[in-house]
């Protein structure tokens, strides 16, 4: 039941992304993207932790940590080193407090939180805001392409990794061609980002397979894992700078 409720929220936020693009509303786009990332993060956490025990406090704490870049940019200001030490202290206290949770689960939780934290920080950055329409076009194009792939069962075949690579590659080259970017930079960005997407998406699936409280991997899980992997790859590869010829 909880997973189904998350699906409804994801659908609403995806429609909000499309609406924000139509009316050219940057705050709505940013809020929708942050919401999608936090919902994905919540689903990852509920696959490792029980929501009917005191472990739900851990879920709230890690969700708040992923949302922290939004708070730090609007309310308080911390340096990167300060945030790093605070996170290490936070993780250490939680690890000592919840001795019943295995180190493997904590590793998965910290990894997914790091991904969510990084993407949210990327979304509220000036670099993202300047290129918000471009990123939204990429996101929605991949969303529709992967949705079509689920109906054709492409992602469950032996060619799923090739499809994931070429889907990102074709979309990035196609959308970027409408902008005033040099082809060599477009090619470098598309190839490097697509390779990162395949690798990160593979890591997400490995965590999903080891989730104790997710009984089956639905089409929506595959879809949103891929989209989150794409957004993280844009941040990790620094795709926007490569696209502009800044190495």
C-alpha positions in Angstrom: 0.0 0.0 0.0 2.8 2.4 0.9 4.6 1.7 -2.4 1.4 2.4 -4.3 1.0 5.8 -2.6 4.5 6.7 -3.5 3.7 5.9 -7.2 0.8 8.4 -7.1 3.1 11.1 -5.7 5.7 10.3 -8.4 3.1 10.6 -11.2 1.9 14.0 -9.8 5.4 15.3 -9.6 6.2 14.2 -13.1 3.1 16.0 -14.4 4.2 19.0 -12.4 7.6 18.9 -14.2 5.8 18.8 -17.5 3.5 21.7 -16.4 6.5 23.7 -15.2 8.1 23.4 -18.6 5.0 24.5 -20.4 4.5 27.6 -18.3 8.2 28.2 -17.9 8.1 28.3 -14.1 11.6 27.6 -12.7 10.5 27.3 -9.0 7.9 24.7 -9.9 10.5 22.7 -11.9 13.0 22.8 -9.1 10.4 21.8 -6.5 9.2 19.0 -8.7 12.7 17.6 -9.2 13.6 17.9 -5.5 10.3 16.1 -4.7 11.0 13.3 -7.1 14.5 12.7 -5.6 13.2 12.7 -2.1 10.4 10.2 -3.0 13.0 8.0 -4.7 15.2 8.2 -1.6 12.3 7.4 0.7 11.6 4.3 -1.3 15.2 3.2 -1.1 15.2 3.7 2.7 11.9 1.8 3.1 13.5 -1.1 1.3 16.2 -1.4 4.0 14.3 -0.2 7.1 11.0 -1.1 8.7 8.4 1.7 8.9 6.4 0.0 11.7 9.3 0.1 14.3 11.5 2.8 15.7 13.6 2.5 12.5 11.2 5.1 11.0 13.2 7.7 12.9 16.2 6.8 10.8 14.1 7.2 7.7 13.1 10.7 8.8 16.6 11.6 9.7 18.1 10.6 6.4 15.3 12.2 4.4 16.0 15.4 6.3 19.7 15.0 5.5 19.0 14.7 1.8 16.9 17.9 2.0 19.6 19.8 3.9 21.1 21.5 0.9 17.8 23.4 0.4 17.8 24.5 4.0 21.4 25.5 3.9 21.0 27.6 0.8 17.9 29.5 2.1 18.3 29.7 5.9 21.8 28.9 7.1 25.2 28.7 5.5 27.8 25.9 6.1 31.1 25.3 4.3 31.5 21.9 2.5 34.1 20.8 5.2 31.7 21.6 8.0 28.9 19.7 6.3 31.2 16.7 5.8 32.2 16.5 9.4 28.6 16.9 10.6 27.5 14.1 8.3 30.3 11.8 9.6 29.4 12.6 13.2 25.7 12.0 12.4 26.4 8.6 10.7 28.7 7.5 13.6 26.0 8.3 16.2 23.3 6.4 14.2 25.6 3.4 13.6 26.3 3.1 17.4 22.7 3.7 18.4 21.1 1.1 16.0 23.3 -1.9 16.5 20.5 -4.3 15.3 21.0 -3.0 11.7 23.7 -4.6 9.7 26.7 -2.7 8.3 25.5 -3.7 4.8 22.2 -1.9 5.3 23.9 1.2 6.7 26.2 1.1 3.6 23.2 1.1 1.3 21.5 3.8 3.2 24.5 6.1 3.3 25.1 5.5 -0.5 21.5 6.4 -1.4 21.6 9.4 0.9 24.8 10.6 -0.7 23.2 10.3 -4.1 20.1 12.2 -3.0 22.1 14.8 -1.2 24.3 15.4 -4.3 21.4 15.7 -6.7 19.4 18.1 -4.5 22.5 20.2 -4.1 22.9 20.2 -7.9 19.3 21.2 -8.4 19.5 24.3 -6.2 22.9 25.3 -7.7 23.2 28.3 -10.1 24.5 26.0 -12.8 21.3 24.0 -12.8 19.0 27.0 -12.7 20.7 28.4 -15.8 20.2 25.2 -17.7 16.9 24.1 -16.2 15.0 23.9 -19.4 17.7 21.9 -21.1 17.8 19.4 -18.2 14.0 19.1 -18.1 13.9 18.3 -21.8 16.4 15.6 -21.3 14.6 14.2 -18.3 11.2 14.1 -19.9 12.5 12.6 -23.1 14.2 9.8 -21.2 11.0 9.4 -19.1 8.9 8.8 -22.2 11.5 6.6 -23.9 11.9 4.4 -20.8 8.2 4.2 -20.3 7.8 2.9 -23.9 10.6 0.4 -23.2 8.7 -1.0 -20.3 5.8 -1.9 -22.5 8.1 -3.6 -25.0 10.0 -5.4 -22.2 13.3 -4.1 -23.6 14.8 -3.4 -20.2 14.3 -7.0 -19.0 16.2 -8.5 -22.0 19.9 -9.2 -22.3 20.2 -5.9 -24.2 19.1 -3.7 -21.3 22.5 -2.2 -20.6 23.0 -1.4 -24.3 19.5 0.2 -24.3 20.3 2.3 -21.2 23.5 3.5 -22.8 22.1 4.4 -26.2 18.8 5.8 -24.8 20.8 8.4 -22.8 23.3 8.9 -25.7 20.6 9.5 -28.4 18.5 11.8 -26.2 21.5 13.9 -25.2 22.8 14.3 -28.7 19.3 14.9 -30.1 18.3 17.6 -27.5 21.7 19.2 -27.5 21.7 19.6 -31.2 18.9 22.2 -30.9 21.3 24.4 -28.8 24.4 26.3 -29.8 26.9 23.7 -28.7 29.8 22.3 -30.6 29.4 18.7 -31.8 32.7 17.5 -30.3 31.5 18.7 -26.8 28.1 17.2 -27.3 29.7 13.8 -28.2 32.1 13.9 -25.2 29.3 14.8 -22.9 26.8 12.3 -24.2 29.3 9.4 -24.1 30.7 10.1 -20.7 27.3 10.8 -19.1 25.8 7.7 -20.7 28.5 5.4 -19.4 28.1 6.8 -15.9 24.3 6.3 -16.2 24.7 2.6 -16.9 27.1 2.1 -14.1 25.1 4.0 -11.5 21.9 2.4 -12.5 23.6 -1.0 -12.1 24.6 0.0 -8.5 21.0 1.0 -7.8 19.7 -2.4 -9.0 22.2 -4.2 -6.8 20.9 -2.4 -3.8 17.3 -3.2 -4.9 18.0 -6.9 -5.2 19.3 -6.8 -1.6 16.3 -4.9 -0.2 14.6 -6.9 2.5 11.2 -5.1 2.5 10.6 -4.8 -1.3 9.1 -8.0 -2.5 9.3 -7.4 -6.2 10.9 -4.9 -8.6 8.1 -3.2 -10.5 8.4 -1.3 -13.8 8.2 2.0 -12.0 11.2 1.1 -9.8 13.3 0.4 -12.9 12.1 3.6 -14.5 12.8 6.0 -11.6 16.1 4.3 -10.8 17.3 5.1 -14.3 16.1 8.7 -14.2 17.8 9.3 -10.9 20.9 7.7 -12.2 20.8 10.1 -15.1 20.4 13.2 -12.9 23.3 12.0 -10.7 25.4 11.4 -13.7 24.9 15.0 -14.9 26.2 16.1 -11.6 29.0 13.6 -11.2 30.4 13.9 -14.7 29.9 17.7 -14.6 28.2 17.3 -17.9 27.1 21.0 -18.2 30.7 22.2 -18.1 31.9 19.6 -20.6 29.1 20.6 -22.9 30.3 24.2 -22.8 33.8 23.2 -23.4 35.1 23.8 -19.9 37.3 21.0 -18.7 
